[in-house]
Amino acid sequence: MSTHRTGLRRRLVAAGAAAATVTLLAACTSNTPEEPEDTSSAPAAAAGANDEPGEPVVIGFSAPAADHGWMGAITKAAQAEADRYEDVELRVAEGTNDVNLQISQVEQFINDGVDAIVLLPYDGAALTEVATRAMEAGIPVVNVDREFSSRFAARTTVLGDNYGMGVSAGTYICEQVGKNPDAVVAEIAGIDSLPLTQDRSQGFSDALSDCGLDVDNRVAADFTVQGGQAAAANLLQAAPKIDALWNHDDDQGVGVMAAISEAGRDEFVMVGGAGSANVMRDIQAGNSVLKATVIYPSTQAADGIRLARLILQEKAMTDLVEVQVPRTVQLYAPVVTAENVEEYLPTAFES
């Protein structure tokens, strides 16, 4: 191991020990503005410098089983991102929904002495301890999508925005039907017991309230095609008239669309969720109730690979003034419509 890498690991361990006494984001303690620091002599980062080959790095990657279109795209995008860099060796563990097996995968990465670990945990709380052990061993961990229960467990966390998805979907629906105070809005959620579903629904409700609307009919599914079809069938039977519908997940949306077709319903505007390629193609074609979808990026792990490389090579994000990779990166939840679908289709996942 190089002296450079050893020094980085020592600093990671020291930073972890110091984290107990500092907050994640420092707040101002005075209203008096500080004198600006003179940065006129600081060297500017060269354009594209981060993509230039640097010291070779070995990154371990583990994620749940690809039993869902979005999850399958996560691993594919991570591998594709690693392949862009000649200085990155990516070691991919077999996708698993067995928490104990995923823990053993991380333990193997630690024993192998990889330089960094990018980890999308099946269960964030359950993987916290082993991720913390990696950090204590001087191996930076990039946590993806499902947060650990301790800040000591990761150097950087990459997140989607579940609440923001709901806000984006609700705002779009307000734009479509908000001038009609009697508009009937329906919602097909994912698994109700999950915090991500609760966050999406809360964001949706908050956005609708801003234009005087609320959710009139709501059912929950389970992120599967079969569950989506059953939930949508029940909803359509209970609601003879709908003006707008938000479905949280485009994979379960395959079943939702099947139920809509079987019922012969086409009187409403539908918004999808997550951003699958098949939904985007429907939006592009313009021949169904699907008019928009809200992105929950399947590129999160690819971002994790890129950030792990920057951390190991002691580089920063060149579009920021900050000289270190941030502790948390939360990705935006844009609305994809016929007007901008071509921009998002290349990175969409297949349901």
HUZIBEL-V531066 format. One record per residue. N is the residue number from 1. RES is the residue in three letters. PSI is psi in degrees with one decimal (* if undefined). NEAR is the number of other ideal C-beta (glycine too) atoms within 10 Angstrom. Layout:
# HUZIBEL-V531066
N;RES;PSI;NEAR
N;RES;PSI;NEAR
This chain:
# HUZIBEL-V531066
1;MET;138.0;10
2;SER;155.7;10
3;THR;-36.7;7
4;HIS;-48.9;11
5;ARG;-37.9;16
6;THR;-41.5;11
7;GLY;-39.6;12
8;LEU;-44.9;19
9;ARG;-39.2;17
10;ARG;-40.0;11
11;ARG;-35.1;13
12;LEU;-42.9;21
13;VAL;-43.4;14
14;ALA;-40.3;11
15;ALA;-38.1;14
16;GLY;-39.2;19
17;ALA;-34.3;11
18;ALA;-16.2;9
19;ALA;-23.3;15
20;ALA;-20.3;8
21;THR;2.8;6
22;VAL;157.9;9
23;THR;162.3;8
24;LEU;-41.0;8
25;LEU;124.5;8
26;ALA;136.8;7
27;ALA;151.8;5
28;CYS;140.3;8
29;THR;1.9;6
30;SER;151.3;6
31;ASN;-3.6;5
32;THR;120.6;6
33;PRO;140.1;7
34;GLU;155.2;7
35;GLU;133.3;5
36;PRO;140.9;6
37;GLU;140.5;7
38;ASP;111.4;7
39;THR;15.6;8
40;SER;-27.3;5
41;SER;-0.8;5
42;ALA;134.5;10
43;PRO;138.1;5
44;ALA;142.2;8
45;ALA;133.4;16
46;ALA;142.9;9
47;ALA;128.5;8
48;GLY;5.6;8
49;ALA;-32.2;11
50;ASN;-25.1;17
51;ASP;-9.8;12
52;GLU;141.9;11
53;PRO;138.9;10
54;GLY;-156.2;18
55;GLU;132.5;13
56;PRO;140.4;14
57;VAL;149.6;21
58;VAL;121.8;15
59;ILE;127.2;26
60;GLY;141.5;26
61;PHE;132.2;28
62;SER;137.6;28
63;ALA;165.4;28
64;PRO;169.7;21
65;ALA;147.7;15
66;ALA;62.2;14
67;ASP;17.4;12
68;HIS;141.1;18
69;GLY;-42.4;22
70;TRP;-43.6;23
71;MET;-37.9;21
72;GLY;-38.4;19
73;ALA;-29.7;27
74;ILE;-52.4;27
75;THR;-40.0;23
76;LYS;-42.4;15
77;ALA;-37.0;21
78;ALA;-45.1;27
79;GLN;-42.0;15
80;ALA;-38.3;13
81;GLU;-43.3;20
82;ALA;-36.7;23
83;ASP;-18.3;11
84;ARG;-19.0;12
85;TYR;123.0;19
86;GLU;-15.9;9
87;ASP;9.2;13
88;VAL;126.3;23
89;GLU;118.4;14
90;LEU;126.2;19
91;ARG;111.2;16
92;VAL;119.8;16
93;ALA;152.0;19
94;GLU;131.1;11
95;GLY;136.6;20
96;THR;146.2;16
97;ASN;12.0;12
98;ASP;110.3;12
99;VAL;-43.9;15
100;ASN;-37.6;9
101;LEU;-40.0;13
102;GLN;-37.2;26
103;ILE;-44.2;20
104;SER;-31.7;15
105;GLN;-43.3;25
106;VAL;-39.9;24
107;GLU;-38.4;13
108;GLN;-39.9;14
109;PHE;-41.6;26
110;ILE;-47.4;18
111;ASN;-34.3;9
112;ASP;-13.1;11
113;GLY;38.4;12
114;VAL;161.8;21
115;ASP;-31.1;26
116;ALA;161.7;28
117;ILE;129.1;28
118;VAL;121.3;31
119;LEU;117.4;31
120;LEU;101.0;25
121;PRO;143.1;25
122;TYR;-38.4;20
123;ASP;111.8;15
124;GLY;-43.8;21
125;ALA;-41.5;14
126;ALA;-27.7;16
127;LEU;-0.7;25
128;THR;-44.5;20
129;GLU;-46.9;14
130;VAL;-33.0;22
131;ALA;-38.2;26
132;THR;-39.1;19
133;ARG;-38.3;16
134;ALA;-45.5;24
135;MET;-40.5;23
136;GLU;-25.0;15
137;ALA;2.7;14
138;GLY;17.4;20
139;ILE;108.4;25
140;PRO;135.1;25
141;VAL;131.4;30
142;VAL;112.8;29
143;ASN;131.8;26
144;VAL;128.3;29
145;ASP;-54.8;26
146;ARG;110.8;20
147;GLU;145.7;18
148;PHE;166.4;24
149;SER;5.4;15
150;SER;140.9;15
151;ARG;-17.0;19
152;PHE;-14.9;17
153;ALA;-10.3;26
154;ALA;144.9;26
155;ARG;-40.8;23
156;THR;145.1;23
157;THR;131.6;23
158;VAL;123.0;27
159;LEU;148.5;16
160;GLY;-175.8;22
161;ASP;90.0;20
162;ASN;-45.6;24
163;TYR;-42.2;20
164;GLY;-31.5;21
165;MET;-46.7;31
166;GLY;-40.9;29
167;VAL;-45.3;22
168;SER;-43.6;26
169;ALA;-44.6;29
170;GLY;-39.1;29
171;THR;-41.9;20
172;TYR;-44.0;23
173;ILE;-39.1;28
174;CYS;-40.2;20
175;GLU;-31.7;12
176;GLN;-40.8;17
177;VAL;4.0;19
178;GLY;-21.1;19
179;LYS;-6.7;10
180;ASN;100.9;12
181;PRO;-15.7;9
182;ASP;9.3;9
183;ALA;137.9;23
184;VAL;120.1;19
185;VAL;132.8;26
186;ALA;159.0;23
187;GLU;131.9;26
188;ILE;105.5;27
189;ALA;178.2;26
190;GLY;-136.4;27
191;ILE;117.0;17
192;ASP;-25.1;13
193;SER;-12.3;8
194;LEU;135.9;14
195;PRO;-34.5;10
196;LEU;-38.0;18
197;THR;-43.1;20
198;GLN;-40.1;17
199;ASP;-42.4;16
200;ARG;-44.2;29
201;SER;-37.9;24
202;GLN;-43.0;14
203;GLY;-38.6;23
204;PHE;-47.6;30
205;SER;-43.3;18
206;ASP;-41.0;14
207;ALA;-41.5;21
208;LEU;-38.3;25
209;SER;-27.5;13
210;ASP;-22.1;12
211;CYS;20.2;16
212;GLY;18.6;12
213;LEU;165.9;23
214;ASP;177.0;10
215;VAL;116.9;17
216;ASP;-33.7;16
217;ASN;127.7;17
218;ARG;135.0;18
219;VAL;160.4;19
220;ALA;141.5;17
221;ALA;-149.1;29
222;ASP;22.8;16
223;PHE;15.1;22
224;THR;160.5;19
225;VAL;-46.0;19
226;GLN;-43.4;13
227;GLY;-39.1;20
228;GLY;-40.3;28
229;GLN;-43.5;21
230;ALA;-44.4;18
231;ALA;-42.3;24
232;ALA;-38.4;27
233;ALA;-42.3;18
234;ASN;-42.3;15
235;LEU;-46.7;23
236;LEU;-32.1;22
237;GLN;-36.2;10
238;ALA;-21.9;10
239;ALA;95.4;18
240;PRO;-18.4;9
241;LYS;131.1;13
242;ILE;138.8;21
243;ASP;-32.9;18
244;ALA;143.2;27
245;LEU;132.3;27
246;TRP;123.5;30
247;ASN;123.8;31
248;HIS;-26.7;31
249;ASP;126.8;31
250;ASP;-25.3;31
251;ASP;-49.6;29
252;GLN;-18.6;31
253;GLY;-22.6;31
254;VAL;-43.2;19
255;GLY;-36.3;22
256;VAL;-46.0;31
257;MET;-34.5;24
258;ALA;-41.9;16
259;ALA;-39.3;20
260;ILE;-42.4;25
261;SER;-43.4;12
262;GLU;-34.7;12
263;ALA;-11.0;13
264;GLY;32.8;7
265;ARG;134.7;18
266;ASP;20.1;10
267;GLU;-1.7;10
268;PHE;166.3;22
269;VAL;131.5;19
270;MET;139.6;27
271;VAL;132.4;30
272;GLY;-173.7;31
273;GLY;133.5;30
274;ALA;-41.5;30
275;GLY;54.7;27
276;SER;156.7;24
277;ALA;-37.8;18
278;ASN;-36.9;19
279;VAL;-42.6;28
280;MET;-36.8;26
281;ARG;-36.9;13
282;ASP;-41.5;22
283;ILE;-43.5;25
284;GLN;-41.4;15
285;ALA;-32.3;11
286;GLY;25.5;9
287;ASN;25.0;8
288;SER;-179.2;14
289;VAL;-16.7;19
290;LEU;114.4;26
291;LYS;-14.6;21
292;ALA;161.0;26
293;THR;156.6;32
294;VAL;127.3;30
295;ILE;132.5;25
296;TYR;100.2;23
297;PRO;129.5;26
298;SER;9.4;25
299;THR;8.8;21
300;GLN;-43.4;24
301;ALA;-33.5;29
302;ALA;-41.3;25
303;ASP;-38.5;20
304;GLY;-40.9;31
305;ILE;-45.1;28
306;ARG;-42.1;24
307;LEU;-37.9;24
308;ALA;-41.7;29
309;ARG;-44.7;27
310;LEU;-41.9;19
311;ILE;-46.9;22
312;LEU;-36.2;24
313;GLN;8.4;20
314;GLU;47.0;16
315;LYS;166.2;18
316;ALA;175.2;16
317;MET;114.8;17
318;THR;-17.0;15
319;ASP;-2.4;8
320;LEU;153.2;11
321;VAL;-32.3;10
322;GLU;142.7;9
323;VAL;7.2;11
324;GLN;153.0;14
325;VAL;133.3;21
326;PRO;159.3;15
327;ARG;-34.0;13
328;THR;133.8;14
329;VAL;115.4;16
330;GLN;124.5;13
331;LEU;151.3;17
332;TYR;156.6;11
333;ALA;79.0;24
334;PRO;158.8;17
335;VAL;128.5;20
336;VAL;124.9;26
337;THR;-178.6;16
338;ALA;-26.7;13
339;GLU;-30.5;10
340;ASN;10.0;13
341;VAL;-34.5;20
342;GLU;-25.2;11
343;GLU;-33.9;10
344;TYR;-19.7;19
345;LEU;-37.8;15
346;PRO;-25.5;8
347;THR;11.6;15
348;ALA;156.4;23
349;PHE;157.0;24
350;GLU;127.0;13
351;SER;*;21
